[in-house]
Amino acid sequence: MVRKIGVLTSGGDAPGMNAAIRSVTRIGLNNGIEVVGVYNGYRGLLESSFETLTRTDVSDILDRGGTKLGTARLPEFKEEEIQDQCIKNLKREGIEALVVVGGDGSYRGALALTKKGINCIGLPGTIDNDIPGTDFTIGFDTALNTCIENVDKLRDTSSSHHRCSIVEVMGNHCGDLALYTAISCGAEMVITPETGYDELEVIENLRYLSDAAKKNHAIVIISEKITDTDALAKKVSLSTNFSGRATVLGHIQRGGSPTPTDRMLASRMGEKAVDLLMEGIGGHCVGIIDNEITSMPIQEALERPKKSRKQLYRLFDRLV
């Protein structure tokens, strides 16, 4: 029976991470397990930044964005000697197992520690929804709502000024945030890694919308890291009857109070993580598939093909 576990958040922050911390802590304590918070991700393991968590410590954090424990990136964690030092620090503290909330890089770190004798469970925490082994990640729904709120406001001014608003959203190399935003906001176009990018085709489509379709405005949602949105907006102004305007939502998408969906998801996943550790299972990650909380080996998850969104792209095309 595991008696003492740690919990850390790693990589980019995501709304709902605090709900996961609270869930792991409360479920652990209710099962007679001592729970230790690790500050600043894997860097906290290296620097022994530990603090025992009580029920009170995780009160009133359910509705807060960000992460109470802080997060940091530690590229050198890939090095064997760094991992060994972290293991020594964990054992010195008496921490027998660990819950890691973060992205696929965090998963790889959890797998490395498991192989060295510290059972770890990964929880998918990122707004990008780009982690295999789960339909949705902690933070995605909140970020999506932020995107929708901002695009809805942009539509008001776009329609008033005969503009084409090109809105860049986050997502790393995953188009889910852009796709879901585009469908939810009734955008005219969506550009993601999955759709590919043909600038001439984009301009021609917008020219058709402004001239033949007589649209008085247009919304284009584009994933980050595809093209320079400011440059594209200028070309739209020069080549169509729309006045092109670029808006990069940026890190505003990571902030804000988590939605009820993210609070529920994080709470359910936190419960599953503690249950797995109590069963002596390590090297697994928790996910939600077809609305069921499940788990699988981290290695299996990382080797899974990317989630297909063909049906949603087809839906978008039929709605335009």
N, C-alpha and C positions, 0 to 999 in steps of 0.2 A: 504493500500500500504506500503510495507516494504521500509524503508528509509536508513537503515544502516545494512550492513552484514559483517561478518567476514569470513576469509578463513584460514585454517591451513592444514599442512601436518603432518601425524602421522605414526608411525611404521617405517619399513625399507624404505630407500629412493629408488626411482625408476625413471629412465629417463622418462621425460614427465611431471613430477610434476610441473616444472616451466611453462610449456605450459598451464597447468590447472590453475595455479595461475594467469597467464596473461589473460586467457580467462575470468575467473570469474571477474577479476578487470575491464577489458575493457568493457565487456557486462554490468556489473553493472553500471559503470560510464556513459555509453551511454544511460542508462535508468534512470539517475538522482539519482542513489543509491550510497551512500558513502560506500567505501570498506576498511575494516581494516584487515591488515595482523596480524596473531597471530604467534609469534615465538616459535619454539620448541614444536610443537604439543600441546597435552593437558596440558603439564607442563606450557606452555605459558598462558593458561587460568587461571591456578592456581596462577601464578606469575604476572598476568596482563601485559604480554609482548606484548603490542599492538602497532601498527604503522599504521596510515592512509596511504593508497596506492594511488598514482597518476598514470596517464598514463605513465609518465616518469620512475617511479619506476619499472615498468614491461617491459620497453623497453630492447631489447637485451638480454632477458633471454630465448627466445623461443628455442634456440639451445643448451642451457646449460643443462648438466646432474645435478643430485642431486636436491636440493630444496633450493631456495633463502630464504625461511622462516625457514629452519632448521627443524629437527625432533628429537623427543626423546620419550622414552617409560615411561609411568607413571602407573605402576601396581596398585597403590593405588587409581586410578581414580574410581575403582569399589566401593569404599566406599562412602556411602551416604553423609557424611559431606563434602568430597572433591568435589563431584558434586555440592552440595549446594553452596560452596564457589565460584566455577567457575561460577555458575549462577549469583551470586551477582556481581562478577567482570564484567561479560558481561553486566548486566543491568546498572551498574555504568557507563560503557563506552557508553551505549546507543546502543549496538549491539543487534539487534532484531532477527537475524537468522545467521546461520553458514553453510559453506560448508567445509566438512571434506574429505580430500584425504588420503586414506590409505587402510589397510586390514580389515579383518572381526572383529578384535578387535576394530579397529577405528569405524567400523559400530555400534558396540554395545554401544560404548561411545556416538555416535551421537543419537542413539535411546533413551538412558537414558536422554540426555539433552532435546530431543523433548518432552518426557513425563513430563518434569519439566517446559515446557513453552517456550523453545527456539527452533524454527523450525530448523532442521538440514537436510542437504542432503549429502549423502555419494557418493564419487567417488572412483572407484576401482583402487588404485595405488599400484602395487606390481609386481615384475618381475616373481613371481611364478605362476601367472594365476590360483590361487586357490580360487578365490572369487566367490561365487554363484551369480546367477542373471545376469551374463554377459558371453558372449563367450570369450572375451579377456579383459585383464586388461591393464592399462597404465603402460608401462615399459616392458611388455613381449616381444614385437617385437624387441626392442633394445637389450635386453639380449640375445634373440635367435640369432640375428645377431652376437653378440660378441662370443657366443658359436661356431657358424658355422665358423667364421673367424679363431678361435684358433684351432678347430679340423682339418680344412683344412690344416693348417700349420703342425700339428702333423702328418698328413698322409704322408707328404713328407719325414719326417725323419723315420717314422715307416717302410715305404716301402724300404728305403735304408738299414735298419739294421735288417730286418726280425723280426720286433717287433709286439707285441700286445699292443696297447695303450689303457689303461682303463681310461676313462675321466669321472670324477665326476662333475656333474653340480648341480646347486641349484634347488629349487622347493618346499622346505619344505616337505609336504607329498603329493605333486601333481607331477605326472610324465610328465606333458605337455612339460616342457623345454627339458627334456631328449628325449621324443618321437619325437618332432618336429626336434630336432637337429639330431637324428639318421636317420630320413628319408631324411633330407636335405643334410646330409654328406655321405650317403651311408654306414652307419655303418653295421658291421656284426651282432651285437647284441645290444639290449637295455634292461636295467634292471630298473624297476620302481616299485613303490608300487602296481601298477595295474598288472604287470606281475608276481610279486612274485620273490623270490630269492632262487635258488637251486644251491649251489656251485658246486656239483658234475656234474650237468647237464651243467653248464657253462664250466667247464674244459673239459668235454667230447666233447662238441660242438667245442671248440677251438682246441682240439686234431684232430678232424675230418678235420677242416679247414686247419691245418698245414700239416697233413699227406695225407689224401685221396683227398682233394680238391686242394692241392698243392698251397695254398695261401701263398704269401710271406710276408703278413702283415695282421693285423686285427685291427679294431676299435670297442671298446665296450663302449657304453655310459651308465652311471649309475647315478641314482638320489642319492642325498645326504641322509644320515641317514639310509642307507640300510646295508652297511658293510664297513669294513676297506679296502679301495682300495689299500693301500700299501701292506697289507697282501695278498690280492687277486692276485696282480701282482707278488709277490714272488712265490705263488703257481702255477701260470701260467708258470713261468720260470722253475720250478721244474718238472712240469707234462706234458708239451707240448714242441714242438720244437720252439715255439715262445719265444722271450725274453720279459718278461712282464715289462711294465713301467706304473706307475700310475701318472696321472696329475689331480690335484684338482684345478679347475678354480677359485673357491672362489669368493671374493667380487669384482673382476674385472668385473664380470657379471652385477653389479649394476651401473657401471660407464659409461661414454661416452655420446656423444651428441645423443639425441633421434632421432630415424629414422623418416622420414616423416610420416609413419604410426602412430607412437606414438604421434607425434605433432598434427596430424589431430584428432586422437581419443580424446586426452586430450582437445583440443579446442572445439570439438563438445559436449563433456560431460560437460565442464564448462558452455557452453551456456545453456544446458538443466537444469543444477543445478539452475542457476539464474532465468530461466523462471519458474521453479517449486516454488521457494521461492516467486516470484512476484505473483503467484497464491495463496499464502497462504498455500502451501503444505509443510509438514515436515515429518520426519521419513521415507523418501524414499531414495532409492539408484538408481543411474543411471547405465545403462549397455548398451552394444551393442549386440543385438540378431538378427541373420540373416542380419547383416549389417545395422540394423535400431537402432537408439538411442532411448532407452526406459527407463522407470522407474517402480519401484514396491516398495511396503512397505519393509523396511529393514527386519522386522520379517519374511515376506514371503520368501525373498531371502535366509536368513540364514537357513530356514527350507527346502529349495529345495534340492533334491538329487544331488550328484556330477555329473558334466558333463560327459557323456559317450564318450569315444574315441575308441570304439570298431572298427569302420570302419577304423580308422587310424592305429590301431594295426594290423588289417587284411591286410591293405595296406603294412605295413612294412614287415610282414611275406611273402607276395607275391613278394616283391622286393628283398629279400635276396637271 
